[in-house]
Amino acid sequence: MGHGPAVKLGKDNASAYKTRLGVKMFIVYTLVYAIFVATNATNPKSMQEVYLGQTAAVLWGFGLIGLALVMAIIYNNLCTKAEITMNS
């Protein structure tokens, strides 16, 4: 018994666009993260400074998480539009 796929799968004409977009967004995130790591490695005392009641390290950490979430939402929206346009 069992069930088949939930949707009928076929050729995705938007896959090249989605791949390029994903790689570009990955590079942007990696650069931001590399700045965070480099700052920690070269000037760790700067991460101990307090802003808005939190250390810079905590704010950077939450900022990285927030950036990943925002980028994921943007990626999803752009890919959905591309799929609708290119697979119709």
One Martini backbone bead per residue (centre of mass of N, CA, C, O) as a GRO file, in nm:
protein
   88
    1MET     BB    1   0.100   0.032  -0.016
    2GLY     BB    2   0.039   0.371  -0.004
    3HIS     BB    3   0.181   0.663  -0.159
    4GLY     BB    4   0.224   0.912  -0.352
    5PRO     BB    5   0.290   1.193  -0.457
    6ALA     BB    6   0.166   1.509  -0.389
    7VAL     BB    7   0.308   1.585  -0.658
    8LYS     BB    8   0.381   1.661  -0.976
    9LEU     BB    9   0.674   1.597  -1.132
   10GLY     BB   10   0.911   1.809  -1.306
   11LYS     BB   11   1.037   2.042  -1.483
   12ASP     BB   12   1.263   2.305  -1.373
   13ASN     BB   13   1.310   2.619  -1.515
   14ALA     BB   14   1.420   2.766  -1.229
   15SER     BB   15   1.686   2.627  -1.125
   16ALA     BB   16   1.911   2.818  -1.216
   17TYR     BB   17   1.814   3.068  -1.067
   18LYS     BB   18   1.809   2.941  -0.781
   19THR     BB   19   2.107   2.873  -0.771
   20ARG     BB   20   2.227   3.156  -0.809
   21LEU     BB   21   2.082   3.286  -0.572
   22GLY     BB   22   2.188   3.097  -0.349
   23VAL     BB   23   2.488   3.158  -0.390
   24LYS     BB   24   2.477   3.463  -0.342
   25MET     BB   25   2.355   3.447  -0.054
   26PHE     BB   26   2.580   3.276   0.066
   27ILE     BB   27   2.807   3.481   0.023
   28VAL     BB   28   2.691   3.706   0.192
   29TYR     BB   29   2.674   3.550   0.459
   30THR     BB   30   2.972   3.466   0.471
   31LEU     BB   31   3.087   3.753   0.490
   32VAL     BB   32   2.947   3.834   0.751
   33TYR     BB   33   3.061   3.601   0.918
   34ALA     BB   34   3.364   3.663   0.868
   35ILE     BB   35   3.360   3.932   1.014
   36PHE     BB   36   3.286   3.817   1.287
   37VAL     BB   37   3.531   3.627   1.315
   38ALA     BB   38   3.756   3.837   1.270
   39THR     BB   39   3.681   4.014   1.509
   40ASN     BB   40   3.722   3.794   1.724
   41ALA     BB   41   4.026   3.734   1.649
   42THR     BB   42   4.145   4.047   1.650
   43ASN     BB   43   3.894   4.184   1.857
   44PRO     BB   44   3.751   4.066   2.134
   45LYS     BB   45   3.683   4.324   2.305
   46SER     BB   46   3.455   4.436   2.117
   47MET     BB   47   3.245   4.204   2.213
   48GLN     BB   48   3.216   4.336   2.518
   49GLU     BB   49   3.051   4.549   2.438
   50VAL     BB   50   2.779   4.763   2.526
   51TYR     BB   51   2.447   4.735   2.377
   52LEU     BB   52   2.136   4.758   2.474
   53GLY     BB   53   2.232   4.553   2.719
   54GLN     BB   54   2.441   4.415   2.520
   55THR     BB   55   2.656   4.246   2.365
   56ALA     BB   56   2.802   4.232   2.062
   57ALA     BB   57   2.789   3.924   2.032
   58VAL     BB   58   2.483   3.894   2.070
   59LEU     BB   59   2.397   4.086   1.844
   60TRP     BB   60   2.538   3.937   1.618
   61GLY     BB   61   2.397   3.667   1.655
   62PHE     BB   62   2.107   3.772   1.609
   63GLY     BB   63   2.172   3.899   1.336
   64LEU     BB   64   2.241   3.635   1.189
   65ILE     BB   65   1.969   3.503   1.231
   66GLY     BB   66   1.799   3.727   1.100
   67LEU     BB   67   1.936   3.721   0.824
   68ALA     BB   68   1.862   3.430   0.755
   69LEU     BB   69   1.557   3.471   0.765
   70VAL     BB   70   1.532   3.696   0.555
   71MET     BB   71   1.672   3.543   0.324
   72ALA     BB   72   1.468   3.308   0.314
   73ILE     BB   73   1.222   3.476   0.239
   74ILE     BB   74   1.335   3.598  -0.018
   75TYR     BB   75   1.399   3.336  -0.161
   76ASN     BB   76   1.114   3.222  -0.165
   77ASN     BB   77   0.978   3.453  -0.322
   78LEU     BB   78   1.160   3.449  -0.576
   79CYS     BB   79   1.117   3.148  -0.647
   80THR     BB   80   0.813   3.152  -0.677
   81LYS     BB   81   0.804   3.358  -0.908
   82ALA     BB   82   0.984   3.196  -1.101
   83GLU     BB   83   0.807   2.943  -1.119
   84ILE     BB   84   0.554   3.077  -1.229
   85THR     BB   85   0.686   3.203  -1.481
   86MET     BB   86   0.867   2.945  -1.598
   87ASN     BB   87   0.627   2.701  -1.551
   88SER     BB   88   0.372   2.807  -1.740
   0.00000   0.00000   0.00000
